[in-house]
Amino acid sequence: MPAATTVYELRVYHAPSGKLPELLARFREHTLKLFEKHGIKSVAYWTPADEPDKSNTLIYILQHPSREAAAANWKSFQDDPEWKSVHEKSEANGKLVEKIESTFLTLTDFSPRLP
């Protein structure tokens, strides 16, 4: 069972038209491995089933031991030379993300437990 300080982060990425496949490839091939390296635990990833969001949106949830750990892990991730290289190369033909929404969540006492 997650510790009382555990937080979940809901992230929604809005990709420019036609860029979602490249964004998904970056996650599949690089980002998840780098998240793990920096202590960022992936819970699940989704793309919407219906338009208009189906073709340009990635939604995912991360688990962090605490808000402080989240901030430290994100900083470590963003400062990683490998991430900087992957990010730069993947956006050589234009940005893959126009907007990022991030919401921190805590489980309610009646929620089914997550792994």
Secondary structure, DSSP 8 states (H G I E B T S, - for coil): ---TT-EEEEEEEE--TT-HHHHHHHIIIIIHHHHHHTT-EEEEEE--SSTTGGGTEEEEEEEES-HHHHHHHHHHHHH-HHHHHHHHHHTTTS-S-SEEEEEEE---TTS----
